[in-house]
Amino acid sequence: MTRKNKEEIDNIEEDIDQFENVRSSATTKEKIPLSFLIQWPIIQLGNTLSNMVTGYTKLFKMGSSDLKSMYLKQAKAANQKGNITQCINFLEEVVIIDNKDYNIIYKLGVAYEKDNQNKRAAKAYQRVITLKPDHAKAHYRKALLLIRKKEYAEALTALEKALELKPDSAEIHFRLGQTNDRLKEYQKAIDCFNKAVEINPDFLAVYKNMALTYDSMDNHKESLRCLKYALEIEEI
């Protein structure tokens, strides 16, 4: 073998060694599966979308609260201006956002009453009672609607529940007196009227109604006494 041939063989072997080293290096670097490399951008996109969804969810929750507050302010402003229809519209929007807020539902019931939508008012008060059975005002206003419909027995039940929850209310005692009078339970009516004026001695409407009840009982002396007292209060 000539010197030249030997040098050529050495060069070939050196090239082979370099090729093996390159191949070994490539094999070592390719530890991450190709499928993962392909999926990685998708995984990253998925994480981004998940974060976006979480962010939007929080934003929408915050937005509902802000929206509720905004509608309540608008309802209050409309009520102050005497625009009851607009007030009702805003309160209805609030109830759509939160149908468990019994205080707002009660206010909506009162607004319905002002607008002579008594059936809707009754449903609103019943919804309040379902959510909060010890809501005395809802029982009381439900009773007033029943009195207007001349459903006195049902009104009496609602008033008795209201009185149970708020025994120191002169107004509830007064309405109980009126209702008992309509049911011709005159002595019960007088007892309720007397309780009302014990709590509020200057309750003008009580004396006027008590005078009528005494008149129905043919007790004209007491009827006249109540009327005189009513006149004295009016002159004050």
C-alpha positions in Angstrom: 0.0 0.0 0.0 1.4 3.4 -1.0 1.5 6.3 1.3 -1.1 8.1 -0.8 -3.5 5.2 -0.5 -3.1 5.1 3.2 -3.9 8.8 3.6 -7.0 8.4 1.5 -8.2 5.5 3.8 -7.5 7.6 6.9 -9.6 10.4 5.5 -12.5 8.1 4.7 -12.4 6.7 8.3 -12.3 10.2 9.7 -15.4 11.1 7.7 -17.2 8.0 8.9 -16.3 8.9 12.5 -17.6 12.5 12.1 -20.8 11.1 10.5 -21.3 8.7 13.5 -20.7 11.6 15.9 -23.3 13.7 14.2 -25.8 10.9 14.1 -25.2 10.1 17.8 -25.7 13.8 18.7 -28.9 14.0 16.7 -30.2 10.9 18.5 -29.3 12.3 21.9 -31.1 15.6 21.2 -34.3 13.9 19.9 -35.6 13.0 23.4 -38.9 14.9 23.0 -41.3 12.8 20.9 -42.2 14.3 17.6 -46.0 13.9 18.3 -45.5 16.1 21.4 -43.7 18.8 19.5 -46.7 18.8 17.0 -49.2 19.0 19.9 -47.4 21.6 21.9 -48.8 24.7 20.2 -52.3 23.1 20.5 -51.7 22.5 24.2 -50.6 26.1 24.6 -53.6 27.4 22.7 -55.9 25.3 24.9 -54.4 26.8 28.1 -54.8 30.2 26.7 -58.5 29.6 25.8 -59.1 28.1 29.3 -57.6 31.2 30.9 -59.7 33.4 28.6 -62.9 31.5 29.5 -62.1 31.8 33.2 -61.5 35.5 32.8 -64.7 36.1 30.9 -66.6 34.1 33.5 -65.3 36.4 36.3 -66.0 39.4 34.1 -69.6 38.4 33.5 -70.2 37.7 37.2 -68.9 41.1 38.0 -70.9 42.6 35.2 -74.2 41.1 36.6 -73.6 42.7 39.9 -72.8 46.0 38.4 -75.8 45.7 36.1 -78.1 45.0 39.1 -76.8 48.0 40.9 -77.3 50.2 37.8 -80.9 49.0 37.3 -81.7 49.7 41.0 -80.4 53.2 40.7 -82.5 53.8 37.6 -85.6 52.3 39.3 -85.1 54.6 42.2 -84.7 57.6 40.0 -87.8 56.7 38.0 -89.8 56.2 41.1 -88.8 59.6 42.4 -89.9 61.2 39.1 -93.2 59.4 39.4 -92.6 57.3 36.4 -93.9 54.0 37.8 -93.9 52.1 34.5 -90.2 52.8 34.0 -89.6 51.9 37.6 -91.3 48.5 37.1 -89.3 47.8 34.0 -86.0 48.4 35.8 -87.1 46.3 38.8 -88.1 43.5 36.6 -84.6 43.5 35.0 -83.1 43.2 38.5 -85.3 40.2 39.3 -84.2 38.6 36.0 -80.6 38.9 37.2 -81.4 37.8 40.7 -84.7 36.0 41.4 -83.8 35.2 45.0 -83.5 38.8 46.3 -86.8 39.0 48.2 -86.3 42.7 49.1 -86.3 43.6 45.4 -89.2 41.4 44.7 -91.2 43.1 47.5 -90.4 46.5 46.0 -91.6 45.2 42.7 -94.8 44.1 44.3 -95.3 47.6 45.8 -94.6 49.1 42.4 -97.2 46.8 40.8 -99.8 48.0 43.4 -99.1 51.6 42.5 -99.7 50.7 38.9 -103.0 48.9 39.8 -101.5 45.6 38.7 -102.8 43.8 41.7 -102.6 40.2 40.4 -98.9 40.7 39.7 -98.5 42.4 43.1 -100.1 39.4 44.8 -97.8 37.0 43.0 -94.7 39.1 43.9 -95.7 39.1 47.6 -96.3 35.3 47.6 -92.9 34.8 46.0 -91.4 36.9 48.9 -93.2 34.8 51.5 -91.9 31.6 49.8 -88.4 32.9 49.9 -88.7 34.4 53.4 -91.7 33.2 55.4 -91.1 35.7 58.2 -91.4 38.8 55.9 -94.1 40.6 57.9 -94.6 43.4 55.3 -95.3 40.9 52.5 -98.0 39.2 54.6 -99.5 42.6 55.4 -99.6 43.8 51.8 -101.0 40.5 50.7 -103.8 41.0 53.2 -104.6 44.4 51.9 -105.0 43.0 48.4 -107.3 40.4 49.7 -109.4 43.0 51.6 -109.8 44.9 48.3 -111.1 41.7 46.7 -113.4 41.3 49.8 -111.8 38.0 50.6 -111.9 38.8 54.3 -111.3 35.3 55.7 -108.1 34.9 53.7 -107.1 38.5 54.6 -107.6 37.7 58.3 -105.3 34.8 58.1 -102.6 36.9 56.4 -103.0 39.7 58.9 -102.7 37.3 61.9 -99.5 36.0 60.4 -98.2 39.5 60.0 -99.2 40.4 63.6 -97.4 37.3 64.9 -94.2 38.6 63.2 -94.8 42.2 64.2 -97.0 42.4 67.3 -96.3 46.1 68.1 -97.7 47.3 64.8 -100.7 49.7 65.3 -101.4 49.5 61.5 -101.8 45.7 61.6 -104.1 45.9 64.6 -106.1 48.5 62.8 -106.5 46.4 59.7 -107.4 43.4 61.8 -110.2 45.5 63.3 -111.5 46.5 59.9 -111.4 42.9 58.7 -113.2 41.6 61.7 -115.8 44.4 61.3 -116.4 43.2 57.7 -116.9 39.6 59.0 -119.4 41.0 61.5 -117.1 40.0 64.4 -117.7 43.4 66.1 -116.3 42.8 69.5 -113.1 41.3 68.0 -112.9 44.4 65.8 -113.3 46.7 68.9 -110.6 44.8 70.7 -108.2 45.2 67.8 -109.0 48.9 67.5 -108.4 49.5 71.2 -105.0 47.7 70.8 -104.1 49.9 67.9 -104.8 53.1 69.9 -102.9 51.8 72.9 -99.8 51.7 70.6 -100.7 54.9 68.8 -103.1 57.1 70.7 -103.4 59.6 67.8 -104.3 57.1 65.2 -107.2 59.1 63.6 -108.5 56.3 61.2 -108.9 53.9 64.1 -111.4 56.2 66.0 -113.4 56.8 62.8 -113.7 53.0 62.1 -114.3 52.2 65.7 -117.2 54.7 65.7 -118.8 52.8 62.8 -118.3 49.5 64.5 -119.9 50.7 67.7 -122.8 52.0 65.6 -123.2 48.5 64.1 -123.4 47.2 67.6 -126.1 49.9 68.4 -123.8 51.4 71.0 -124.4 55.0 69.9 -122.9 56.5 73.0 -119.4 54.9 72.4 -119.8 55.7 68.7 -120.3 59.4 69.5 -117.3 59.4 71.9 -115.0 58.0 69.2 -116.2 60.6 66.7 -115.6 63.4 69.1 -112.1 62.2 69.8 -111.4 61.9 66.0 -112.5 65.6 65.6 -110.1 66.6 68.4 -107.2 64.9 66.7 -108.1 66.6 63.4 -108.0 70.0 65.0 -104.6 69.5 66.5 
